[in-house]
């Protein structure tokens, strides 16, 4: 997840909302190349302890919020 891309998407959705258009999320992007996934990752124990929570967050489908 890139904050730059997230903020850009939020700005686009807000502009669409302000313009009276329905907000549309763009399709998810491509994943990292396989070579990146093969790199070993070493995280501190406190970070590893939160892994299951983040797996659940990642498994939740993303939806654009509706305007009130």
Secondary structure, DSSP 8 states (H G I E B T S, - for coil): --HHHHHHHHHHHHHHHHTT-------------HHHHTS-----HHHHTTHHHHHHHHHS--------
